[in-house]
């Protein structure tokens, strides 16, 4: 049963939302993904958000651009955590989306990640679930350790060959 619902208002958001799906898959977290519009199909959206908990969803990740109502509307109807991903837009570079998501009224919080921050949204959803899932917490710890080891290895290489050769290797 899916524990995370990933929703987006348009399939143009798919590349960013797929980042959340990819990290959840890597961490072994079940999810469902849906294209749904709070504006264009409010009746379908209301049914989705109101009944997500009944289907086993424990966290919703909602991506939206421009007016960015999807995360806030999810938070208004879904009683558990909602993570908003502001999408980069051609008009204002995503700042419009960021402000729309992060400035929710008191009592209707939406945890908000960076513009196009799909990967961090997935990690945050996993961390929320890990509060009551020790095995997931261990997988998150291993993921963090791997990131640390990657940075250590890069620095060791830099110290060994120097910045010019390192940079030349990056350009290939």
ZAFI-828663 format. One record per residue: residue in one letter; x, y, z of N, C-alpha, C in turn. Coordinates in nm, 2 decimals. Example, Ala and Ser with C-alpha at 12.3 -4.5 7.8 and 13.67 -1.06 7.14 Angstrom:
2
+------+--------+--------+--------+--------+--------+--------+--------+--------+--------+
: type :    n.X :    n.Y :    n.Z :   ca.X :   ca.Y :   ca.Z :    c.X :    c.Y :    c.Z :
+------+--------+--------+--------+--------+--------+--------+--------+--------+--------+
:    A :   1.32 :  -0.57 :   0.78 :   1.23 :  -0.45 :   0.78 :   1.32 :  -0.33 :   0.78 :
:    S :   1.28 :  -0.22 :   0.71 :   1.37 :  -0.11 :   0.71 :   1.29 :   0.00 :   0.79 :
+------+--------+--------+--------+--------+--------+--------+--------+--------+--------+
% end
This chain:
172
+------+--------+--------+--------+--------+--------+--------+--------+--------+--------+
: type :    n.X :    n.Y :    n.Z :   ca.X :   ca.Y :   ca.Z :    c.X :    c.Y :    c.Z :
+------+--------+--------+--------+--------+--------+--------+--------+--------+--------+
:    X :   0.08 :  -0.12 :   0.00 :   0.00 :   0.00 :   0.00 :   0.09 :   0.12 :   0.00 :
:    X :   0.06 :   0.22 :  -0.08 :   0.14 :   0.34 :  -0.10 :   0.13 :   0.42 :   0.04 :
:    X :   0.24 :   0.47 :   0.08 :   0.25 :   0.56 :   0.20 :   0.26 :   0.70 :   0.16 :
:    X :   0.31 :   0.73 :   0.04 :   0.33 :   0.87 :   0.00 :   0.25 :   0.89 :  -0.13 :
:    X :   0.18 :   1.00 :  -0.13 :   0.11 :   1.04 :  -0.25 :   0.19 :   1.15 :  -0.32 :
:    X :   0.23 :   1.14 :  -0.44 :   0.30 :   1.24 :  -0.52 :   0.20 :   1.29 :  -0.62 :
:    X :   0.17 :   1.42 :  -0.60 :   0.07 :   1.48 :  -0.69 :   0.13 :   1.61 :  -0.76 :
:    X :   0.08 :   1.63 :  -0.88 :   0.13 :   1.74 :  -0.96 :   0.01 :   1.79 :  -1.04 :
:    X :   0.01 :   1.92 :  -1.07 :  -0.10 :   1.98 :  -1.14 :  -0.09 :   1.97 :  -1.29 :
:    X :   0.03 :   1.93 :  -1.34 :   0.05 :   1.91 :  -1.48 :   0.16 :   1.81 :  -1.50 :
:    X :   0.16 :   1.74 :  -1.61 :   0.26 :   1.65 :  -1.64 :   0.39 :   1.72 :  -1.68 :
:    X :   0.39 :   1.85 :  -1.70 :   0.51 :   1.92 :  -1.72 :   0.60 :   1.93 :  -1.60 :
:    X :   0.54 :   1.90 :  -1.48 :   0.61 :   1.89 :  -1.35 :   0.68 :   1.75 :  -1.33 :
:    X :   0.65 :   1.66 :  -1.42 :   0.70 :   1.52 :  -1.40 :   0.85 :   1.51 :  -1.38 :
:    X :   0.94 :   1.58 :  -1.45 :   1.08 :   1.56 :  -1.43 :   1.12 :   1.59 :  -1.28 :
:    X :   1.06 :   1.69 :  -1.22 :   1.09 :   1.73 :  -1.08 :   1.03 :   1.63 :  -0.99 :
:    X :   0.90 :   1.59 :  -1.01 :   0.83 :   1.50 :  -0.93 :   0.90 :   1.36 :  -0.93 :
:    X :   0.95 :   1.33 :  -1.05 :   1.02 :   1.20 :  -1.06 :   1.14 :   1.19 :  -0.97 :
:    X :   1.20 :   1.30 :  -0.94 :   1.31 :   1.30 :  -0.84 :   1.27 :   1.25 :  -0.70 :
:    X :   1.15 :   1.29 :  -0.66 :   1.09 :   1.25 :  -0.54 :   1.07 :   1.10 :  -0.54 :
:    X :   1.01 :   1.06 :  -0.65 :   0.97 :   0.91 :  -0.67 :   1.10 :   0.83 :  -0.67 :
:    X :   1.20 :   0.88 :  -0.74 :   1.33 :   0.80 :  -0.75 :   1.39 :   0.78 :  -0.61 :
:    X :   1.40 :   0.88 :  -0.53 :   1.46 :   0.86 :  -0.40 :   1.37 :   0.78 :  -0.31 :
:    X :   1.24 :   0.79 :  -0.32 :   1.15 :   0.70 :  -0.24 :   1.17 :   0.56 :  -0.28 :
:    X :   1.18 :   0.53 :  -0.41 :   1.20 :   0.40 :  -0.46 :   1.34 :   0.34 :  -0.40 :
:    X :   1.44 :   0.43 :  -0.41 :   1.57 :   0.39 :  -0.36 :   1.57 :   0.35 :  -0.21 :
:    X :   1.49 :   0.42 :  -0.14 :   1.48 :   0.40 :   0.01 :   1.37 :   0.30 :   0.04 :
:    X :   1.31 :   0.24 :  -0.06 :   1.21 :   0.13 :  -0.03 :   1.08 :   0.18 :   0.02 :
:    X :   1.04 :   0.30 :  -0.01 :   0.91 :   0.36 :   0.03 :   0.81 :   0.35 :  -0.08 :
:    X :   0.69 :   0.29 :  -0.05 :   0.58 :   0.28 :  -0.15 :   0.52 :   0.42 :  -0.17 :
:    X :   0.49 :   0.44 :  -0.30 :   0.42 :   0.57 :  -0.33 :   0.33 :   0.55 :  -0.45 :
:    X :   0.24 :   0.65 :  -0.47 :   0.16 :   0.66 :  -0.58 :   0.18 :   0.79 :  -0.64 :
:    X :   0.16 :   0.81 :  -0.77 :   0.18 :   0.93 :  -0.84 :   0.06 :   0.97 :  -0.93 :
:    X :   0.02 :   1.09 :  -0.92 :  -0.11 :   1.13 :  -0.98 :  -0.09 :   1.27 :  -1.04 :
:    X :  -0.15 :   1.29 :  -1.16 :  -0.16 :   1.43 :  -1.22 :  -0.31 :   1.47 :  -1.18 :
:    X :  -0.32 :   1.58 :  -1.11 :  -0.45 :   1.62 :  -1.06 :  -0.45 :   1.77 :  -1.05 :
:    X :  -0.56 :   1.84 :  -1.08 :  -0.56 :   1.98 :  -1.08 :  -0.67 :   2.03 :  -0.98 :
:    X :  -0.62 :   2.11 :  -0.88 :  -0.72 :   2.17 :  -0.79 :  -0.81 :   2.27 :  -0.86 :
:    X :  -0.76 :   2.33 :  -0.97 :  -0.84 :   2.43 :  -1.04 :  -0.93 :   2.37 :  -1.15 :
:    X :  -0.87 :   2.28 :  -1.23 :  -0.94 :   2.23 :  -1.35 :  -1.04 :   2.12 :  -1.32 :
:    X :  -1.02 :   2.05 :  -1.21 :  -1.11 :   1.93 :  -1.17 :  -1.12 :   1.93 :  -1.02 :
:    X :  -1.18 :   2.03 :  -0.96 :  -1.19 :   2.04 :  -0.82 :  -1.26 :   1.93 :  -0.75 :
:    X :  -1.36 :   1.87 :  -0.82 :  -1.44 :   1.76 :  -0.76 :  -1.35 :   1.64 :  -0.75 :
:    X :  -1.28 :   1.61 :  -0.85 :  -1.18 :   1.49 :  -0.85 :  -1.07 :   1.51 :  -0.75 :
:    X :  -1.02 :   1.64 :  -0.74 :  -0.92 :   1.67 :  -0.65 :  -0.97 :   1.65 :  -0.50 :
:    X :  -1.09 :   1.71 :  -0.47 :  -1.14 :   1.70 :  -0.34 :  -1.15 :   1.55 :  -0.30 :
:    X :  -1.20 :   1.47 :  -0.38 :  -1.21 :   1.32 :  -0.35 :  -1.07 :   1.26 :  -0.32 :
:    X :  -0.97 :   1.30 :  -0.41 :  -0.84 :   1.24 :  -0.39 :  -0.79 :   1.28 :  -0.25 :
:    X :  -0.79 :   1.41 :  -0.22 :  -0.73 :   1.46 :  -0.10 :  -0.81 :   1.42 :   0.03 :
:    X :  -0.94 :   1.42 :   0.02 :  -1.02 :   1.38 :   0.14 :  -1.00 :   1.23 :   0.17 :
:    X :  -0.98 :   1.15 :   0.07 :  -0.97 :   1.00 :   0.10 :  -0.83 :   0.94 :   0.09 :
:    X :  -0.73 :   1.03 :   0.08 :  -0.59 :   0.97 :   0.07 :  -0.55 :   0.90 :   0.19 :
:    X :  -0.59 :   0.95 :   0.31 :  -0.55 :   0.88 :   0.44 :  -0.62 :   0.74 :   0.44 :
:    X :  -0.74 :   0.73 :   0.40 :  -0.81 :   0.61 :   0.40 :  -0.75 :   0.50 :   0.31 :
:    X :  -0.67 :   0.55 :   0.21 :  -0.60 :   0.46 :   0.12 :  -0.46 :   0.43 :   0.17 :
:    X :  -0.42 :   0.48 :   0.28 :  -0.29 :   0.45 :   0.34 :  -0.19 :   0.55 :   0.32 :
:    X :  -0.22 :   0.66 :   0.26 :  -0.12 :   0.77 :   0.24 :  -0.10 :   0.84 :   0.37 :
:    X :   0.03 :   0.86 :   0.40 :   0.07 :   0.92 :   0.53 :   0.14 :   1.05 :   0.51 :
:    X :   0.18 :   1.08 :   0.39 :   0.25 :   1.21 :   0.35 :   0.21 :   1.23 :   0.21 :
:    X :   0.18 :   1.36 :   0.18 :   0.16 :   1.40 :   0.04 :   0.27 :   1.49 :   0.00 :
:    X :   0.33 :   1.47 :  -0.12 :   0.42 :   1.56 :  -0.18 :   0.34 :   1.62 :  -0.30 :
:    X :   0.33 :   1.75 :  -0.30 :   0.25 :   1.82 :  -0.40 :   0.34 :   1.93 :  -0.47 :
:    X :   0.35 :   1.92 :  -0.60 :   0.43 :   2.01 :  -0.68 :   0.33 :   2.10 :  -0.75 :
:    X :   0.37 :   2.23 :  -0.76 :   0.28 :   2.33 :  -0.83 :   0.36 :   2.45 :  -0.87 :
:    X :   0.32 :   2.51 :  -0.98 :   0.38 :   2.63 :  -1.03 :   0.28 :   2.75 :  -1.03 :
:    X :   0.33 :   2.86 :  -1.05 :   0.26 :   2.99 :  -1.06 :   0.17 :   3.01 :  -0.94 :
:    X :   0.04 :   3.01 :  -0.94 :  -0.04 :   3.03 :  -0.82 :  -0.02 :   2.93 :  -0.72 :
:    X :   0.02 :   2.81 :  -0.76 :   0.06 :   2.70 :  -0.67 :  -0.04 :   2.66 :  -0.56 :
:    X :  -0.16 :   2.64 :  -0.59 :  -0.26 :   2.61 :  -0.49 :  -0.26 :   2.47 :  -0.45 :
:    X :  -0.21 :   2.38 :  -0.53 :  -0.22 :   2.23 :  -0.50 :  -0.17 :   2.19 :  -0.37 :
:    X :  -0.05 :   2.23 :  -0.32 :  -0.01 :   2.19 :  -0.19 :  -0.09 :   2.25 :  -0.08 :
:    X :  -0.13 :   2.37 :  -0.09 :  -0.22 :   2.43 :   0.02 :  -0.35 :   2.37 :   0.03 :
:    X :  -0.41 :   2.34 :  -0.09 :  -0.54 :   2.27 :  -0.09 :  -0.53 :   2.13 :  -0.04 :
:    X :  -0.42 :   2.06 :  -0.07 :  -0.40 :   1.93 :  -0.01 :  -0.39 :   1.94 :   0.15 :
:    X :  -0.32 :   2.04 :   0.19 :  -0.30 :   2.06 :   0.34 :  -0.44 :   2.10 :   0.40 :
:    X :  -0.52 :   2.17 :   0.33 :  -0.65 :   2.20 :   0.39 :  -0.75 :   2.08 :   0.40 :
:    X :  -0.73 :   1.98 :   0.32 :  -0.82 :   1.86 :   0.32 :  -0.76 :   1.74 :   0.38 :
:    X :  -0.63 :   1.72 :   0.37 :  -0.56 :   1.60 :   0.42 :  -0.50 :   1.63 :   0.56 :
:    X :  -0.53 :   1.54 :   0.66 :  -0.50 :   1.57 :   0.80 :  -0.35 :   1.55 :   0.84 :
:    X :  -0.27 :   1.49 :   0.75 :  -0.14 :   1.45 :   0.78 :  -0.04 :   1.54 :   0.70 :
:    X :   0.09 :   1.53 :   0.71 :   0.19 :   1.62 :   0.65 :   0.18 :   1.63 :   0.50 :
:    X :   0.20 :   1.75 :   0.45 :   0.20 :   1.79 :   0.31 :   0.33 :   1.86 :   0.29 :
:    X :   0.41 :   1.82 :   0.19 :   0.53 :   1.88 :   0.15 :   0.51 :   1.94 :   0.01 :
:    X :   0.54 :   2.07 :   0.00 :   0.52 :   2.14 :  -0.13 :   0.65 :   2.16 :  -0.20 :
:    X :   0.64 :   2.14 :  -0.33 :   0.76 :   2.17 :  -0.42 :   0.72 :   2.28 :  -0.51 :
:    X :   0.77 :   2.40 :  -0.49 :   0.75 :   2.51 :  -0.59 :   0.82 :   2.48 :  -0.72 :
:    X :   0.75 :   2.49 :  -0.83 :   0.81 :   2.46 :  -0.96 :   0.87 :   2.59 :  -1.02 :
:    X :   0.98 :   2.58 :  -1.08 :   1.04 :   2.69 :  -1.16 :   0.94 :   2.73 :  -1.27 :
:    X :   0.92 :   2.85 :  -1.28 :   0.83 :   2.90 :  -1.39 :   0.90 :   3.00 :  -1.48 :
:    X :   0.85 :   3.01 :  -1.60 :   0.91 :   3.10 :  -1.70 :   0.88 :   3.24 :  -1.66 :
:    X :   0.77 :   3.27 :  -1.59 :   0.74 :   3.41 :  -1.56 :   0.83 :   3.47 :  -1.45 :
:    X :   0.84 :   3.41 :  -1.34 :   0.91 :   3.46 :  -1.23 :   1.01 :   3.37 :  -1.17 :
:    X :   1.05 :   3.27 :  -1.24 :   1.16 :   3.18 :  -1.20 :   1.12 :   3.08 :  -1.09 :
:    X :   1.00 :   3.08 :  -1.05 :   0.96 :   2.99 :  -0.94 :   0.93 :   3.06 :  -0.81 :
:    X :   0.98 :   3.19 :  -0.80 :   0.96 :   3.27 :  -0.68 :   0.81 :   3.28 :  -0.65 :
:    X :   0.73 :   3.30 :  -0.75 :   0.58 :   3.31 :  -0.74 :   0.53 :   3.18 :  -0.67 :
:    X :   0.58 :   3.07 :  -0.72 :   0.53 :   2.94 :  -0.67 :   0.58 :   2.92 :  -0.52 :
:    X :   0.70 :   2.96 :  -0.50 :   0.76 :   2.95 :  -0.36 :   0.68 :   3.03 :  -0.26 :
:    X :   0.65 :   3.15 :  -0.30 :   0.57 :   3.24 :  -0.21 :   0.43 :   3.18 :  -0.19 :
:    X :   0.37 :   3.14 :  -0.29 :   0.23 :   3.08 :  -0.28 :   0.23 :   2.96 :  -0.19 :
:    X :   0.33 :   2.88 :  -0.19 :   0.33 :   2.76 :  -0.11 :   0.37 :   2.79 :   0.04 :
:    X :   0.47 :   2.87 :   0.05 :   0.53 :   2.89 :   0.19 :   0.45 :   2.98 :   0.27 :
:    X :   0.37 :   3.06 :   0.21 :   0.29 :   3.16 :   0.29 :   0.15 :   3.12 :   0.32 :
:    X :   0.13 :   3.00 :   0.37 :   0.00 :   2.94 :   0.40 :  -0.05 :   3.01 :   0.53 :
:    X :  -0.18 :   3.02 :   0.54 :  -0.23 :   3.08 :   0.66 :  -0.21 :   3.00 :   0.79 :
:    X :  -0.21 :   3.06 :   0.90 :  -0.20 :   2.98 :   1.03 :  -0.29 :   2.87 :   1.04 :
:    X :  -0.24 :   2.76 :   1.08 :  -0.33 :   2.64 :   1.10 :  -0.33 :   2.54 :   0.98 :
:    X :  -0.28 :   2.59 :   0.86 :  -0.27 :   2.50 :   0.74 :  -0.13 :   2.50 :   0.69 :
:    X :  -0.03 :   2.43 :   0.77 :   0.11 :   2.44 :   0.73 :   0.14 :   2.35 :   0.61 :
:    X :   0.23 :   2.39 :   0.53 :   0.29 :   2.31 :   0.42 :   0.44 :   2.32 :   0.43 :
:    X :   0.50 :   2.20 :   0.46 :   0.65 :   2.20 :   0.46 :   0.69 :   2.23 :   0.32 :
:    X :   0.78 :   2.32 :   0.30 :   0.82 :   2.36 :   0.16 :   0.97 :   2.34 :   0.14 :
:    X :   1.00 :   2.28 :   0.03 :   1.14 :   2.26 :  -0.01 :   1.18 :   2.37 :  -0.12 :
:    X :   1.30 :   2.36 :  -0.17 :   1.35 :   2.46 :  -0.26 :   1.27 :   2.45 :  -0.40 :
:    X :   1.28 :   2.55 :  -0.48 :   1.23 :   2.55 :  -0.61 :   1.29 :   2.43 :  -0.69 :
:    X :   1.20 :   2.35 :  -0.74 :   1.24 :   2.22 :  -0.81 :   1.31 :   2.12 :  -0.72 :
:    X :   1.28 :   2.13 :  -0.60 :   1.35 :   2.04 :  -0.50 :   1.28 :   1.90 :  -0.48 :
:    X :   1.26 :   1.83 :  -0.59 :   1.20 :   1.70 :  -0.58 :   1.27 :   1.60 :  -0.49 :
:    X :   1.40 :   1.60 :  -0.51 :   1.47 :   1.50 :  -0.43 :   1.46 :   1.52 :  -0.28 :
:    X :   1.48 :   1.65 :  -0.24 :   1.46 :   1.68 :  -0.10 :   1.32 :   1.65 :  -0.04 :
:    X :   1.22 :   1.67 :  -0.13 :   1.08 :   1.64 :  -0.09 :   1.07 :   1.49 :  -0.06 :
:    X :   1.13 :   1.41 :  -0.14 :   1.13 :   1.27 :  -0.12 :   1.20 :   1.23 :   0.01 :
:    X :   1.31 :   1.28 :   0.03 :   1.39 :   1.25 :   0.15 :   1.31 :   1.30 :   0.27 :
:    X :   1.25 :   1.42 :   0.27 :   1.18 :   1.47 :   0.38 :   1.06 :   1.38 :   0.41 :
:    X :   0.99 :   1.33 :   0.31 :   0.88 :   1.24 :   0.33 :   0.92 :   1.11 :   0.40 :
:    X :   1.04 :   1.06 :   0.35 :   1.09 :   0.94 :   0.41 :   1.13 :   0.96 :   0.56 :
:    X :   1.18 :   1.08 :   0.59 :   1.22 :   1.11 :   0.73 :   1.10 :   1.12 :   0.82 :
:    X :   0.99 :   1.17 :   0.76 :   0.86 :   1.18 :   0.84 :   0.82 :   1.04 :   0.87 :
:    X :   0.82 :   0.95 :   0.77 :   0.77 :   0.81 :   0.79 :   0.87 :   0.74 :   0.88 :
:    X :   0.99 :   0.77 :   0.88 :   1.09 :   0.70 :   0.96 :   1.08 :   0.72 :   1.11 :
:    X :   1.00 :   0.82 :   1.15 :   0.97 :   0.84 :   1.29 :   0.91 :   0.72 :   1.35 :
:    X :   0.83 :   0.64 :   1.27 :   0.77 :   0.52 :   1.33 :   0.82 :   0.39 :   1.25 :
:    X :   0.93 :   0.40 :   1.18 :   0.98 :   0.29 :   1.10 :   1.13 :   0.28 :   1.11 :
:    X :   1.17 :   0.19 :   1.20 :   1.31 :   0.18 :   1.23 :   1.40 :   0.13 :   1.11 :
:    X :   1.34 :   0.04 :   1.03 :   1.41 :  -0.01 :   0.91 :   1.44 :   0.11 :   0.81 :
:    X :   1.34 :   0.19 :   0.79 :   1.35 :   0.31 :   0.70 :   1.45 :   0.40 :   0.76 :
:    X :   1.45 :   0.42 :   0.89 :   1.55 :   0.51 :   0.95 :   1.69 :   0.46 :   0.93 :
:    X :   1.71 :   0.33 :   0.93 :   1.84 :   0.27 :   0.90 :   1.88 :   0.29 :   0.76 :
:    X :   1.79 :   0.28 :   0.67 :   1.82 :   0.30 :   0.52 :   1.85 :   0.45 :   0.50 :
:    X :   1.78 :   0.54 :   0.57 :   1.82 :   0.68 :   0.56 :   1.96 :   0.71 :   0.61 :
:    X :   1.99 :   0.65 :   0.72 :   2.13 :   0.66 :   0.78 :   2.24 :   0.61 :   0.68 :
:    X :   2.21 :   0.50 :   0.62 :   2.30 :   0.44 :   0.52 :   2.31 :   0.54 :   0.40 :
:    X :   2.20 :   0.59 :   0.36 :   2.20 :   0.69 :   0.25 :   2.29 :   0.81 :   0.28 :
:    X :   2.28 :   0.86 :   0.40 :   2.36 :   0.98 :   0.45 :   2.51 :   0.94 :   0.45 :
:    X :   2.53 :   0.82 :   0.50 :   2.67 :   0.77 :   0.51 :   2.74 :   0.76 :   0.37 :
:    X :   2.66 :   0.71 :   0.27 :   2.71 :   0.71 :   0.14 :   2.74 :   0.85 :   0.08 :
:    X :   2.65 :   0.94 :   0.11 :   2.68 :   1.08 :   0.06 :   2.81 :   1.13 :   0.12 :
:    X :   2.83 :   1.11 :   0.25 :   2.95 :   1.15 :   0.32 :   3.07 :   1.09 :   0.25 :
:    X :   3.06 :   0.96 :   0.23 :   3.18 :   0.88 :   0.17 :   3.21 :   0.94 :   0.03 :
:    X :   3.11 :   0.98 :  -0.05 :   3.13 :   1.03 :  -0.18 :   3.21 :   1.16 :  -0.17 :
:    X :   3.17 :   1.25 :  -0.08 :   3.24 :   1.37 :  -0.06 :   3.39 :   1.35 :  -0.02 :
:    X :   3.41 :   1.26 :   0.08 :   3.55 :   1.22 :   0.12 :   3.63 :   1.17 :   0.01 :
:    X :   3.57 :   1.09 :  -0.08 :   3.65 :   1.03 :  -0.19 :   3.68 :   1.14 :  -0.29 :
:    X :   3.59 :   1.24 :  -0.31 :   3.62 :   1.35 :  -0.41 :   3.73 :   1.43 :  -0.35 :
:    X :   3.73 :   1.46 :  -0.22 :   3.84 :   1.54 :  -0.17 :   3.97 :   1.47 :  -0.17 :
:    X :   3.97 :   1.34 :  -0.15 :   4.10 :   1.26 :  -0.16 :   4.15 :   1.27 :  -0.30 :
:    X :   4.07 :   1.26 :  -0.40 :   4.11 :   1.27 :  -0.54 :   4.17 :   1.41 :  -0.56 :
:    X :   4.10 :   1.51 :  -0.52 :   4.15 :   1.65 :  -0.54 :   4.28 :   1.67 :  -0.47 :
:    X :   4.30 :   1.62 :  -0.35 :   4.43 :   1.63 :  -0.28 :   4.54 :   1.56 :  -0.36 :
:    X :   4.51 :   1.45 :  -0.42 :   4.61 :   1.36 :  -0.48 :   4.65 :   1.42 :  -0.62 :
:    X :   4.55 :   1.47 :  -0.70 :   4.59 :   1.51 :  -0.83 :   4.59 :   1.66 :  -0.85 :
:    X :   4.54 :   1.74 :  -0.76 :   4.54 :   1.89 :  -0.77 :   4.42 :   1.94 :  -0.85 :
:    X :   4.39 :   2.06 :  -0.83 :   4.26 :   2.12 :  -0.88 :   4.26 :   2.12 :  -1.03 :
:    X :   4.37 :   2.15 :  -1.10 :   4.37 :   2.17 :  -1.25 :   4.33 :   2.03 :  -1.32 :
:    X :   4.40 :   1.93 :  -1.27 :   4.37 :   1.79 :  -1.33 :   4.23 :   1.75 :  -1.29 :
:    X :   4.19 :   1.78 :  -1.17 :   4.05 :   1.74 :  -1.13 :   3.95 :   1.82 :  -1.21 :
:    X :   3.97 :   1.94 :  -1.23 :   3.88 :   2.02 :  -1.31 :   3.87 :   1.98 :  -1.46 :
:    X :   3.99 :   1.94 :  -1.51 :   3.99 :   1.89 :  -1.65 :   3.92 :   1.76 :  -1.66 :
:    X :   3.92 :   1.68 :  -1.56 :   3.84 :   1.55 :  -1.56 :   3.70 :   1.57 :  -1.55 :
:    X :   3.66 :   1.68 :  -1.49 :   3.51 :   1.72 :  -1.47 :   3.46 :   1.76 :  -1.61 :
:    X :   3.54 :   1.82 :  -1.69 :   3.49 :   1.88 :  -1.82 :   3.47 :   1.77 :  -1.93 :
:    X :   3.52 :   1.65 :  -1.90 :   3.51 :   1.55 :  -2.00 :   3.37 :   1.49 :  -2.01 :
+------+--------+--------+--------+--------+--------+--------+--------+--------+--------+
% end
